[in-house]
Amino acid sequence: MARDLHDSTGQDLVALATTLSQLHGSIPSSSRKLRKLASQCQGLADKCIREVRTLSIYCTTDVDEAGLEDAIRHYASGSRNEPASRLK
């Protein structure tokens, strides 16, 4: 699951961010609202890339140690600094 998330979704998000960067560069500087909107979209795509990478790394470790259900519960609780395997 973590590998698919990183390899497939991660690559799609990188492609999206790259396309948004190209779109931003093609918008005339006189179109400030459009440039700002494209920039905001690119920032959101970059944030999603970081979160997918973090989640895929986190899931790889904790799913192996604690199981999927506990790893998801642990991630959702925000307790990312402590391994889920210690929560049992």
PDB file of N, CA, C and O in Angstrom:
ATOM      1  N   MET A   1       0.825  -1.184   0.000  1.00  0.00           N
ATOM      2  CA  MET A   1       0.000   0.000   0.000  1.00  0.00           C
ATOM      3  C   MET A   1       0.879   1.261   0.000  1.00  0.00           C
ATOM      4  O   MET A   1       0.660   2.180  -0.789  1.00  0.00           O
ATOM      5  N   ALA A   2       1.868   1.289   0.890  1.00  0.00           N
ATOM      6  CA  ALA A   2       2.735   2.468   0.972  1.00  0.00           C
ATOM      7  C   ALA A   2       3.509   2.678  -0.325  1.00  0.00           C
ATOM      8  O   ALA A   2       3.680   3.810  -0.776  1.00  0.00           O
ATOM      9  N   ARG A   3       3.970   1.595  -0.913  1.00  0.00           N
ATOM     10  CA  ARG A   3       4.724   1.704  -2.162  1.00  0.00           C
ATOM     11  C   ARG A   3       3.827   2.232  -3.278  1.00  0.00           C
ATOM     12  O   ARG A   3       4.237   3.105  -4.043  1.00  0.00           O
ATOM     13  N   ASP A   4       2.600   1.707  -3.376  1.00  0.00           N
ATOM     14  CA  ASP A   4       1.664   2.187  -4.397  1.00  0.00           C
ATOM     15  C   ASP A   4       1.347   3.665  -4.194  1.00  0.00           C
ATOM     16  O   ASP A   4       1.291   4.440  -5.148  1.00  0.00           O
ATOM     17  N   LEU A   5       1.139   4.039  -2.934  1.00  0.00           N
ATOM     18  CA  LEU A   5       0.846   5.428  -2.619  1.00  0.00           C
ATOM     19  C   LEU A   5       1.997   6.331  -3.062  1.00  0.00           C
ATOM     20  O   LEU A   5       1.783   7.368  -3.691  1.00  0.00           O
ATOM     21  N   HIS A   6       3.206   5.925  -2.727  1.00  0.00           N
ATOM     22  CA  HIS A   6       4.377   6.739  -3.086  1.00  0.00           C
ATOM     23  C   HIS A   6       4.618   6.718  -4.590  1.00  0.00           C
ATOM     24  O   HIS A   6       4.803   7.770  -5.202  1.00  0.00           O
ATOM     25  N   ASP A   7       4.617   5.539  -5.186  1.00  0.00           N
ATOM     26  CA  ASP A   7       4.982   5.411  -6.601  1.00  0.00           C
ATOM     27  C   ASP A   7       3.916   5.976  -7.533  1.00  0.00           C
ATOM     28  O   ASP A   7       4.242   6.709  -8.467  1.00  0.00           O
ATOM     29  N   SER A   8       2.672   5.654  -7.299  1.00  0.00           N
ATOM     30  CA  SER A   8       1.619   6.074  -8.214  1.00  0.00           C
ATOM     31  C   SER A   8       1.107   7.478  -7.890  1.00  0.00           C
ATOM     32  O   SER A   8       1.232   8.390  -8.707  1.00  0.00           O
ATOM     33  N   THR A   9       0.542   7.646  -6.720  1.00  0.00           N
ATOM     34  CA  THR A   9      -0.023   8.938  -6.352  1.00  0.00           C
ATOM     35  C   THR A   9       1.063   9.998  -6.250  1.00  0.00           C
ATOM     36  O   THR A   9       0.864  11.137  -6.672  1.00  0.00           O
ATOM     37  N   GLY A  10       2.209   9.628  -5.694  1.00  0.00           N
ATOM     38  CA  GLY A  10       3.312  10.574  -5.581  1.00  0.00           C
ATOM     39  C   GLY A  10       3.763  11.081  -6.940  1.00  0.00           C
ATOM     40  O   GLY A  10       3.982  12.279  -7.116  1.00  0.00           O
ATOM     41  N   GLN A  11       3.902  10.179  -7.897  1.00  0.00           N
ATOM     42  CA  GLN A  11       4.316  10.585  -9.242  1.00  0.00           C
ATOM     43  C   GLN A  11       3.256  11.446  -9.922  1.00  0.00           C
ATOM     44  O   GLN A  11       3.578  12.406 -10.622  1.00  0.00           O
ATOM     45  N   ASP A  12       1.999  11.097  -9.709  1.00  0.00           N
ATOM     46  CA  ASP A  12       0.922  11.910 -10.286  1.00  0.00           C
ATOM     47  C   ASP A  12       0.939  13.324  -9.711  1.00  0.00           C
ATOM     48  O   ASP A  12       0.730  14.298 -10.434  1.00  0.00           O
ATOM     49  N   LEU A  13       1.187  13.430  -8.414  1.00  0.00           N
ATOM     50  CA  LEU A  13       1.231  14.753  -7.793  1.00  0.00           C
ATOM     51  C   LEU A  13       2.428  15.568  -8.275  1.00  0.00           C
ATOM     52  O   LEU A  13       2.323  16.782  -8.452  1.00  0.00           O
ATOM     53  N   VAL A  14       3.555  14.912  -8.484  1.00  0.00           N
ATOM     54  CA  VAL A  14       4.726  15.616  -9.028  1.00  0.00           C
ATOM     55  C   VAL A  14       4.424  16.117 -10.436  1.00  0.00           C
ATOM     56  O   VAL A  14       4.791  17.237 -10.789  1.00  0.00           O
ATOM     57  N   ALA A  15       3.758  15.295 -11.238  1.00  0.00           N
ATOM     58  CA  ALA A  15       3.371  15.724 -12.589  1.00  0.00           C
ATOM     59  C   ALA A  15       2.409  16.906 -12.516  1.00  0.00           C
ATOM     60  O   ALA A  15       2.515  17.847 -13.303  1.00  0.00           O
ATOM     61  N   LEU A  16       1.479  16.859 -11.581  1.00  0.00           N
ATOM     62  CA  LEU A  16       0.533  17.966 -11.399  1.00  0.00           C
ATOM     63  C   LEU A  16       1.273  19.249 -11.005  1.00  0.00           C
ATOM     64  O   LEU A  16       1.006  20.316 -11.557  1.00  0.00           O
ATOM     65  N   ALA A  17       2.192  19.141 -10.059  1.00  0.00           N
ATOM     66  CA  ALA A  17       2.952  20.318  -9.621  1.00  0.00           C
ATOM     67  C   ALA A  17       3.783  20.894 -10.761  1.00  0.00           C
ATOM     68  O   ALA A  17       3.885  22.112 -10.908  1.00  0.00           O
ATOM     69  N   THR A  18       4.369  20.025 -11.560  1.00  0.00           N
ATOM     70  CA  THR A  18       5.164  20.478 -12.704  1.00  0.00           C
ATOM     71  C   THR A  18       4.287  21.197 -13.725  1.00  0.00           C
ATOM     72  O   THR A  18       4.667  22.247 -14.245  1.00  0.00           O
ATOM     73  N   THR A  19       3.130  20.639 -14.008  1.00  0.00           N
ATOM     74  CA  THR A  19       2.196  21.257 -14.947  1.00  0.00           C
ATOM     75  C   THR A  19       1.709  22.601 -14.428  1.00  0.00           C
ATOM     76  O   THR A  19       1.590  23.561 -15.188  1.00  0.00           O
ATOM     77  N   LEU A  20       1.426  22.667 -13.126  1.00  0.00           N
ATOM     78  CA  LEU A  20       0.984  23.940 -12.546  1.00  0.00           C
ATOM     79  C   LEU A  20       2.096  24.993 -12.617  1.00  0.00           C
ATOM     80  O   LEU A  20       1.824  26.176 -12.821  1.00  0.00           O
ATOM     81  N   SER A  21       3.327  24.560 -12.450  1.00  0.00           N
ATOM     82  CA  SER A  21       4.461  25.485 -12.582  1.00  0.00           C
ATOM     83  C   SER A  21       4.552  26.023 -14.009  1.00  0.00           C
ATOM     84  O   SER A  21       4.784  27.214 -14.216  1.00  0.00           O
ATOM     85  N   GLN A  22       4.372  25.147 -14.982  1.00  0.00           N
ATOM     86  CA  GLN A  22       4.388  25.571 -16.379  1.00  0.00           C
ATOM     87  C   GLN A  22       3.218  26.509 -16.674  1.00  0.00           C
ATOM     88  O   GLN A  22       3.370  27.500 -17.389  1.00  0.00           O
ATOM     89  N   LEU A  23       2.062  26.188 -16.123  1.00  0.00           N
ATOM     90  CA  LEU A  23       0.888  27.038 -16.303  1.00  0.00           C
ATOM     91  C   LEU A  23       1.144  28.421 -15.711  1.00  0.00           C
ATOM     92  O   LEU A  23       0.852  29.437 -16.341  1.00  0.00           O
ATOM     93  N   HIS A  24       1.687  28.451 -14.506  1.00  0.00           N
ATOM     94  CA  HIS A  24       1.989  29.722 -13.849  1.00  0.00           C
ATOM     95  C   HIS A  24       2.935  30.559 -14.711  1.00  0.00           C
ATOM     96  O   HIS A  24       2.747  31.766 -14.861  1.00  0.00           O
ATOM     97  N   GLY A  25       3.948  29.908 -15.273  1.00  0.00           N
ATOM     98  CA  GLY A  25       4.910  30.614 -16.113  1.00  0.00           C
ATOM     99  C   GLY A  25       4.328  31.129 -17.415  1.00  0.00           C
ATOM    100  O   GLY A  25       4.858  32.071 -18.004  1.00  0.00           O
ATOM    101  N   SER A  26       3.247  30.522 -17.865  1.00  0.00           N
ATOM    102  CA  SER A  26       2.654  30.948 -19.136  1.00  0.00           C
ATOM    103  C   SER A  26       1.600  32.039 -18.975  1.00  0.00           C
ATOM    104  O   SER A  26       1.138  32.607 -19.965  1.00  0.00           O
ATOM    105  N   ILE A  27       1.221  32.331 -17.742  1.00  0.00           N
ATOM    106  CA  ILE A  27       0.220  33.378 -17.498  1.00  0.00           C
ATOM    107  C   ILE A  27       0.920  34.736 -17.507  1.00  0.00           C
ATOM    108  O   ILE A  27       1.911  34.924 -16.801  1.00  0.00           O
ATOM    109  N   PRO A  28       0.421  35.673 -18.290  1.00  0.00           N
ATOM    110  CA  PRO A  28       1.050  36.994 -18.342  1.00  0.00           C
ATOM    111  C   PRO A  28       1.076  37.654 -16.963  1.00  0.00           C
ATOM    112  O   PRO A  28       0.151  37.495 -16.167  1.00  0.00           O
ATOM    113  N   SER A  29       2.143  38.390 -16.698  1.00  0.00           N
ATOM    114  CA  SER A  29       2.285  39.041 -15.391  1.00  0.00           C
ATOM    115  C   SER A  29       1.154  40.038 -15.121  1.00  0.00           C
ATOM    116  O   SER A  29       0.901  40.390 -13.969  1.00  0.00           O
ATOM    117  N   SER A  30       0.486  40.488 -16.163  1.00  0.00           N
ATOM    118  CA  SER A  30      -0.630  41.418 -15.988  1.00  0.00           C
ATOM    119  C   SER A  30      -1.875  40.729 -15.414  1.00  0.00           C
ATOM    120  O   SER A  30      -2.789  41.398 -14.931  1.00  0.00           O
ATOM    121  N   SER A  31      -1.909  39.396 -15.467  1.00  0.00           N
ATOM    122  CA  SER A  31      -3.050  38.635 -14.933  1.00  0.00           C
ATOM    123  C   SER A  31      -2.724  38.168 -13.513  1.00  0.00           C
ATOM    124  O   SER A  31      -2.521  36.981 -13.260  1.00  0.00           O
ATOM    125  N   ARG A  32      -2.681  39.126 -12.608  1.00  0.00           N
ATOM    126  CA  ARG A  32      -2.261  38.830 -11.233  1.00  0.00           C
ATOM    127  C   ARG A  32      -3.149  37.808 -10.530  1.00  0.00           C
ATOM    128  O   ARG A  32      -2.655  36.932  -9.820  1.00  0.00           O
ATOM    129  N   LYS A  33      -4.453  37.922 -10.730  1.00  0.00           N
ATOM    130  CA  LYS A  33      -5.367  36.989 -10.062  1.00  0.00           C
ATOM    131  C   LYS A  33      -5.133  35.560 -10.530  1.00  0.00           C
ATOM    132  O   LYS A  33      -5.114  34.635  -9.718  1.00  0.00           O
ATOM    133  N   LEU A  34      -4.956  35.377 -11.824  1.00  0.00           N
ATOM    134  CA  LEU A  34      -4.707  34.037 -12.355  1.00  0.00           C
ATOM    135  C   LEU A  34      -3.362  33.490 -11.881  1.00  0.00           C
ATOM    136  O   LEU A  34      -3.252  32.314 -11.534  1.00  0.00           O
ATOM    137  N   ARG A  35      -2.349  34.342 -11.869  1.00  0.00           N
ATOM    138  CA  ARG A  35      -1.022  33.915 -11.403  1.00  0.00           C
ATOM    139  C   ARG A  35      -1.081  33.524  -9.926  1.00  0.00           C
ATOM    140  O   ARG A  35      -0.469  32.540  -9.510  1.00  0.00           O
ATOM    141  N   LYS A  36      -1.821  34.301  -9.142  1.00  0.00           N
ATOM    142  CA  LYS A  36      -1.954  33.990  -7.717  1.00  0.00           C
ATOM    143  C   LYS A  36      -2.689  32.661  -7.527  1.00  0.00           C
ATOM    144  O   LYS A  36      -2.295  31.846  -6.693  1.00  0.00           O
ATOM    145  N   LEU A  37      -3.746  32.447  -8.291  1.00  0.00           N
ATOM    146  CA  LEU A  37      -4.506  31.203  -8.201  1.00  0.00           C
ATOM    147  C   LEU A  37      -3.643  30.002  -8.597  1.00  0.00           C
ATOM    148  O   LEU A  37      -3.663  28.972  -7.923  1.00  0.00           O
ATOM    149  N   ALA A  38      -2.894  30.136  -9.679  1.00  0.00           N
ATOM    150  CA  ALA A  38      -2.006  29.052 -10.110  1.00  0.00           C
ATOM    151  C   ALA A  38      -0.934  28.776  -9.053  1.00  0.00           C
ATOM    152  O   ALA A  38      -0.580  27.624  -8.804  1.00  0.00           O
ATOM    153  N   SER A  39      -0.432  29.829  -8.445  1.00  0.00           N
ATOM    154  CA  SER A  39       0.583  29.692  -7.402  1.00  0.00           C
ATOM    155  C   SER A  39       0.008  28.987  -6.169  1.00  0.00           C
ATOM    156  O   SER A  39       0.674  28.145  -5.566  1.00  0.00           O
ATOM    157  N   GLN A  40      -1.213  29.327  -5.802  1.00  0.00           N
ATOM    158  CA  GLN A  40      -1.869  28.671  -4.673  1.00  0.00           C
ATOM    159  C   GLN A  40      -2.090  27.186  -4.964  1.00  0.00           C
ATOM    160  O   GLN A  40      -1.886  26.341  -4.092  1.00  0.00           O
ATOM    161  N   CYS A  41      -2.502  26.876  -6.177  1.00  0.00           N
ATOM    162  CA  CYS A  41      -2.699  25.477  -6.570  1.00  0.00           C
ATOM    163  C   CYS A  41      -1.380  24.708  -6.531  1.00  0.00           C
ATOM    164  O   CYS A  41      -1.338  23.557  -6.097  1.00  0.00           O
ATOM    165  N   GLN A  42      -0.328  25.338  -6.976  1.00  0.00           N
ATOM    166  CA  GLN A  42       0.988  24.699  -6.956  1.00  0.00           C
ATOM    167  C   GLN A  42       1.434  24.455  -5.512  1.00  0.00           C
ATOM    168  O   GLN A  42       2.000  23.404  -5.209  1.00  0.00           O
ATOM    169  N   GLY A  43       1.184  25.405  -4.633  1.00  0.00           N
ATOM    170  CA  GLY A  43       1.513  25.231  -3.221  1.00  0.00           C
ATOM    171  C   GLY A  43       0.746  24.085  -2.597  1.00  0.00           C
ATOM    172  O   GLY A  43       1.293  23.324  -1.799  1.00  0.00           O
ATOM    173  N   LEU A  44      -0.518  23.960  -2.958  1.00  0.00           N
ATOM    174  CA  LEU A  44      -1.330  22.856  -2.451  1.00  0.00           C
ATOM    175  C   LEU A  44      -0.824  21.516  -2.978  1.00  0.00           C
ATOM    176  O   LEU A  44      -0.777  20.537  -2.233  1.00  0.00           O
ATOM    177  N   ALA A  45      -0.451  21.463  -4.241  1.00  0.00           N
ATOM    178  CA  ALA A  45       0.104  20.229  -4.812  1.00  0.00           C
ATOM    179  C   ALA A  45       1.406  19.864  -4.109  1.00  0.00           C
ATOM    180  O   ALA A  45       1.641  18.691  -3.818  1.00  0.00           O
ATOM    181  N   ASP A  46       2.255  20.851  -3.831  1.00  0.00           N
ATOM    182  CA  ASP A  46       3.512  20.596  -3.121  1.00  0.00           C
ATOM    183  C   ASP A  46       3.250  20.072  -1.712  1.00  0.00           C
ATOM    184  O   ASP A  46       3.947  19.175  -1.240  1.00  0.00           O
ATOM    185  N   LYS A  47       2.248  20.630  -1.047  1.00  0.00           N
ATOM    186  CA  LYS A  47       1.881  20.157   0.297  1.00  0.00           C
ATOM    187  C   LYS A  47       1.404  18.699   0.231  1.00  0.00           C
ATOM    188  O   LYS A  47       1.761  17.886   1.083  1.00  0.00           O
ATOM    189  N   CYS A  48       0.609  18.383  -0.769  1.00  0.00           N
ATOM    190  CA  CYS A  48       0.124  17.009  -0.934  1.00  0.00           C
ATOM    191  C   CYS A  48       1.283  16.040  -1.185  1.00  0.00           C
ATOM    192  O   CYS A  48       1.280  14.919  -0.676  1.00  0.00           O
ATOM    193  N   ILE A  49       2.257  16.472  -1.959  1.00  0.00           N
ATOM    194  CA  ILE A  49       3.435  15.637  -2.227  1.00  0.00           C
ATOM    195  C   ILE A  49       4.146  15.322  -0.916  1.00  0.00           C
ATOM    196  O   ILE A  49       4.490  14.169  -0.657  1.00  0.00           O
ATOM    197  N   ARG A  50       4.365  16.337  -0.092  1.00  0.00           N
ATOM    198  CA  ARG A  50       5.038  16.123   1.196  1.00  0.00           C
ATOM    199  C   ARG A  50       4.239  15.179   2.083  1.00  0.00           C
ATOM    200  O   ARG A  50       4.811  14.299   2.727  1.00  0.00           O
ATOM    201  N   GLU A  51       2.927  15.353   2.122  1.00  0.00           N
ATOM    202  CA  GLU A  51       2.087  14.516   2.981  1.00  0.00           C
ATOM    203  C   GLU A  51       2.048  13.071   2.494  1.00  0.00           C
ATOM    204  O   GLU A  51       2.071  12.145   3.304  1.00  0.00           O
ATOM    205  N   VAL A  52       1.988  12.873   1.185  1.00  0.00           N
ATOM    206  CA  VAL A  52       1.992  11.511   0.645  1.00  0.00           C
ATOM    207  C   VAL A  52       3.322  10.829   0.955  1.00  0.00           C
ATOM    208  O   VAL A  52       3.346   9.655   1.325  1.00  0.00           O
ATOM    209  N   ARG A  53       4.419  11.554   0.808  1.00  0.00           N
ATOM    210  CA  ARG A  53       5.732  10.977   1.135  1.00  0.00           C
ATOM    211  C   ARG A  53       5.811  10.607   2.605  1.00  0.00           C
ATOM    212  O   ARG A  53       6.270   9.518   2.950  1.00  0.00           O
ATOM    213  N   THR A  54       5.366  11.503   3.468  1.00  0.00           N
ATOM    214  CA  THR A  54       5.382  11.235   4.913  1.00  0.00           C
ATOM    215  C   THR A  54       4.507  10.036   5.242  1.00  0.00           C
ATOM    216  O   THR A  54       4.917   9.149   5.991  1.00  0.00           O
ATOM    217  N   LEU A  55       3.315  10.011   4.688  1.00  0.00           N
ATOM    218  CA  LEU A  55       2.388   8.913   4.961  1.00  0.00           C
ATOM    219  C   LEU A  55       2.925   7.587   4.441  1.00  0.00           C
ATOM    220  O   LEU A  55       2.792   6.563   5.110  1.00  0.00           O
ATOM    221  N   SER A  56       3.526   7.592   3.265  1.00  0.00           N
ATOM    222  CA  SER A  56       4.035   6.333   2.714  1.00  0.00           C
ATOM    223  C   SER A  56       5.204   5.808   3.536  1.00  0.00           C
ATOM    224  O   SER A  56       5.323   4.599   3.733  1.00  0.00           O
ATOM    225  N   ILE A  57       6.061   6.690   4.013  1.00  0.00           N
ATOM    226  CA  ILE A  57       7.169   6.255   4.879  1.00  0.00           C
ATOM    227  C   ILE A  57       6.620   5.754   6.203  1.00  0.00           C
ATOM    228  O   ILE A  57       7.043   4.713   6.706  1.00  0.00           O
ATOM    229  N   TYR A  58       5.685   6.490   6.759  1.00  0.00           N
ATOM    230  CA  TYR A  58       5.085   6.135   8.037  1.00  0.00           C
ATOM    231  C   TYR A  58       4.372   4.790   7.947  1.00  0.00           C
ATOM    232  O   TYR A  58       4.539   3.939   8.820  1.00  0.00           O
ATOM    233  N   CYS A  59       3.591   4.597   6.913  1.00  0.00           N
ATOM    234  CA  CYS A  59       2.835   3.351   6.766  1.00  0.00           C
ATOM    235  C   CYS A  59       3.757   2.150   6.587  1.00  0.00           C
ATOM    236  O   CYS A  59       3.484   1.074   7.119  1.00  0.00           O
ATOM    237  N   THR A  60       4.823   2.323   5.858  1.00  0.00           N
ATOM    238  CA  THR A  60       5.747   1.214   5.644  1.00  0.00           C
ATOM    239  C   THR A  60       6.272   0.698   6.969  1.00  0.00           C
ATOM    240  O   THR A  60       6.311  -0.512   7.193  1.00  0.00           O
ATOM    241  N   THR A  61       6.669   1.587   7.836  1.00  0.00           N
ATOM    242  CA  THR A  61       7.234   1.197   9.122  1.00  0.00           C
ATOM    243  C   THR A  61       6.170   0.659  10.058  1.00  0.00           C
ATOM    244  O   THR A  61       6.291  -0.460  10.558  1.00  0.00           O
ATOM    245  N   ASP A  62       5.134   1.437  10.301  1.00  0.00           N
ATOM    246  CA  ASP A  62       4.166   1.068  11.323  1.00  0.00           C
ATOM    247  C   ASP A  62       3.227  -0.056  10.917  1.00  0.00           C
ATOM    248  O   ASP A  62       2.798  -0.827  11.775  1.00  0.00           O
ATOM    249  N   VAL A  63       2.899  -0.173   9.649  1.00  0.00           N
ATOM    250  CA  VAL A  63       2.045  -1.284   9.225  1.00  0.00           C
ATOM    251  C   VAL A  63       2.784  -2.597   9.442  1.00  0.00           C
ATOM    252  O   VAL A  63       2.197  -3.580   9.895  1.00  0.00           O
ATOM    253  N   ASP A  64       4.065  -2.610   9.121  1.00  0.00           N
ATOM    254  CA  ASP A  64       4.854  -3.819   9.336  1.00  0.00           C
ATOM    255  C   ASP A  64       4.928  -4.179  10.813  1.00  0.00           C
ATOM    256  O   ASP A  64       4.908  -5.359  11.161  1.00  0.00           O
ATOM    257  N   GLU A  65       5.013  -3.181  11.683  1.00  0.00           N
ATOM    258  CA  GLU A  65       5.191  -3.424  13.105  1.00  0.00           C
ATOM    259  C   GLU A  65       3.881  -3.640  13.854  1.00  0.00           C
ATOM    260  O   GLU A  65       3.807  -4.509  14.722  1.00  0.00           O
ATOM    261  N   ALA A  66       2.847  -2.862  13.532  1.00  0.00           N
ATOM    262  CA  ALA A  66       1.637  -2.868  14.349  1.00  0.00           C
ATOM    263  C   ALA A  66       0.392  -3.359  13.620  1.00  0.00           C
ATOM    264  O   ALA A  66      -0.613  -3.660  14.263  1.00  0.00           O
ATOM    265  N   GLY A  67       0.434  -3.444  12.326  1.00  0.00           N
ATOM    266  CA  GLY A  67      -0.755  -3.805  11.564  1.00  0.00           C
ATOM    267  C   GLY A  67      -1.440  -2.560  11.019  1.00  0.00           C
ATOM    268  O   GLY A  67      -1.290  -1.467  11.565  1.00  0.00           O
ATOM    269  N   LEU A  68      -2.185  -2.735   9.948  1.00  0.00           N
ATOM    270  CA  LEU A  68      -2.795  -1.609   9.241  1.00  0.00           C
ATOM    271  C   LEU A  68      -3.759  -0.818  10.124  1.00  0.00           C
ATOM    272  O   LEU A  68      -3.680   0.409  10.181  1.00  0.00           O
ATOM    273  N   GLU A  69      -4.657  -1.502  10.802  1.00  0.00           N
ATOM    274  CA  GLU A  69      -5.675  -0.800  11.593  1.00  0.00           C
ATOM    275  C   GLU A  69      -5.035   0.074  12.675  1.00  0.00           C
ATOM    276  O   GLU A  69      -5.404   1.238  12.825  1.00  0.00           O
ATOM    277  N   ASP A  70      -4.087  -0.473  13.422  1.00  0.00           N
ATOM    278  CA  ASP A  70      -3.420   0.305  14.462  1.00  0.00           C
ATOM    279  C   ASP A  70      -2.584   1.443  13.873  1.00  0.00           C
ATOM    280  O   ASP A  70      -2.530   2.531  14.446  1.00  0.00           O
ATOM    281  N   ALA A  71      -1.938   1.201  12.744  1.00  0.00           N
ATOM    282  CA  ALA A  71      -1.119   2.243  12.121  1.00  0.00           C
ATOM    283  C   ALA A  71      -1.982   3.406  11.659  1.00  0.00           C
ATOM    284  O   ALA A  71      -1.595   4.561  11.839  1.00  0.00           O
ATOM    285  N   ILE A  72      -3.139   3.134  11.071  1.00  0.00           N
ATOM    286  CA  ILE A  72      -4.043   4.200  10.631  1.00  0.00           C
ATOM    287  C   ILE A  72      -4.591   4.961  11.832  1.00  0.00           C
ATOM    288  O   ILE A  72      -4.619   6.192  11.833  1.00  0.00           O
ATOM    289  N   ARG A  73      -5.023   4.233  12.844  1.00  0.00           N
ATOM    290  CA  ARG A  73      -5.540   4.879  14.054  1.00  0.00           C
ATOM    291  C   ARG A  73      -4.459   5.782  14.675  1.00  0.00           C
ATOM    292  O   ARG A  73      -4.737   6.911  15.077  1.00  0.00           O
ATOM    293  N   HIS A  74      -3.250   5.275  14.745  1.00  0.00           N
ATOM    294  CA  HIS A  74      -2.128   6.023  15.313  1.00  0.00           C
ATOM    295  C   HIS A  74      -1.832   7.270  14.485  1.00  0.00           C
ATOM    296  O   HIS A  74      -1.632   8.350  15.042  1.00  0.00           O
ATOM    297  N   TYR A  75      -1.803   7.132  13.180  1.00  0.00           N
ATOM    298  CA  TYR A  75      -1.542   8.275  12.306  1.00  0.00           C
ATOM    299  C   TYR A  75      -2.637   9.323  12.454  1.00  0.00           C
ATOM    300  O   TYR A  75      -2.352  10.519  12.529  1.00  0.00           O
ATOM    301  N   ALA A  76      -3.886   8.876  12.495  1.00  0.00           N
ATOM    302  CA  ALA A  76      -5.015   9.800  12.591  1.00  0.00           C
ATOM    303  C   ALA A  76      -5.021  10.541  13.929  1.00  0.00           C
ATOM    304  O   ALA A  76      -5.511  11.667  14.009  1.00  0.00           O
ATOM    305  N   SER A  77      -4.487   9.926  14.965  1.00  0.00           N
ATOM    306  CA  SER A  77      -4.471  10.563  16.279  1.00  0.00           C
ATOM    307  C   SER A  77      -3.430  11.677  16.365  1.00  0.00           C
ATOM    308  O   SER A  77      -3.460  12.485  17.294  1.00  0.00           O
ATOM    309  N   GLY A  78      -2.510  11.723  15.401  1.00  0.00           N
ATOM    310  CA  GLY A  78      -1.478  12.744  15.412  1.00  0.00           C
ATOM    311  C   GLY A  78      -0.253  12.364  16.212  1.00  0.00           C
ATOM    312  O   GLY A  78       0.637  13.192  16.400  1.00  0.00           O
ATOM    313  N   SER A  79      -0.183  11.124  16.693  1.00  0.00           N
ATOM    314  CA  SER A  79       0.940  10.657  17.509  1.00  0.00           C
ATOM    315  C   SER A  79       2.040  10.099  16.632  1.00  0.00           C
ATOM    316  O   SER A  79       2.426   8.940  16.778  1.00  0.00           O
ATOM    317  N   ARG A  80       2.547  10.907  15.727  1.00  0.00           N
ATOM    318  CA  ARG A  80       3.493  10.428  14.723  1.00  0.00           C
ATOM    319  C   ARG A  80       4.918  10.270  15.255  1.00  0.00           C
ATOM    320  O   ARG A  80       5.750   9.641  14.601  1.00  0.00           O
ATOM    321  N   ASN A  81       5.206  10.822  16.413  1.00  0.00           N
ATOM    322  CA  ASN A  81       6.570  10.742  16.935  1.00  0.00           C
ATOM    323  C   ASN A  81       6.859   9.432  17.648  1.00  0.00           C
ATOM    324  O   ASN A  81       8.019   9.098  17.890  1.00  0.00           O
ATOM    325  N   GLU A  82       5.821   8.695  17.984  1.00  0.00           N
ATOM    326  CA  GLU A  82       5.997   7.422  18.679  1.00  0.00           C
ATOM    327  C   GLU A  82       5.519   6.303  17.755  1.00  0.00           C
ATOM    328  O   GLU A  82       4.448   6.418  17.158  1.00  0.00           O
ATOM    329  N   PRO A  83       6.283   5.237  17.630  1.00  0.00           N
ATOM    330  CA  PRO A  83       5.860   4.139  16.770  1.00  0.00           C
ATOM    331  C   PRO A  83       4.532   3.537  17.211  1.00  0.00           C
ATOM    332  O   PRO A  83       4.285   3.393  18.409  1.00  0.00           O
ATOM    333  N   ALA A  84       3.682   3.186  16.263  1.00  0.00           N
ATOM    334  CA  ALA A  84       2.386   2.617  16.567  1.00  0.00           C
ATOM    335  C   ALA A  84       2.519   1.293  17.311  1.00  0.00           C
ATOM    336  O   ALA A  84       1.631   0.936  18.085  1.00  0.00           O
ATOM    337  N   SER A  85       3.596   0.564  17.098  1.00  0.00           N
ATOM    338  CA  SER A  85       3.776  -0.728  17.754  1.00  0.00           C
ATOM    339  C   SER A  85       3.835  -0.602  19.267  1.00  0.00           C
ATOM    340  O   SER A  85       3.577  -1.576  19.975  1.00  0.00           O
ATOM    341  N   ARG A  86       4.171   0.584  19.780  1.00  0.00           N
ATOM    342  CA  ARG A  86       4.208   0.812  21.239  1.00  0.00           C
ATOM    343  C   ARG A  86       2.840   1.075  21.822  1.00  0.00           C
ATOM    344  O   ARG A  86       2.692   1.094  23.044  1.00  0.00           O
ATOM    345  N   LEU A  87       1.830   1.281  20.987  1.00  0.00           N
ATOM    346  CA  LEU A  87       0.505   1.641  21.472  1.00  0.00           C
ATOM    347  C   LEU A  87      -0.350   0.445  21.846  1.00  0.00           C
ATOM    348  O   LEU A  87      -1.405   0.611  22.458  1.00  0.00           O
ATOM    349  N   LYS A  88       0.072  -0.733  21.498  1.00  0.00           N
ATOM    350  CA  LYS A  88      -0.741  -1.925  21.763  1.00  0.00           C
ATOM    351  C   LYS A  88      -0.783  -2.236  23.236  1.00  0.00           C
ATOM    352  O   LYS A  88      -1.421  -3.207  23.643  1.00  0.00           O
TER     353      LYS A  88
END
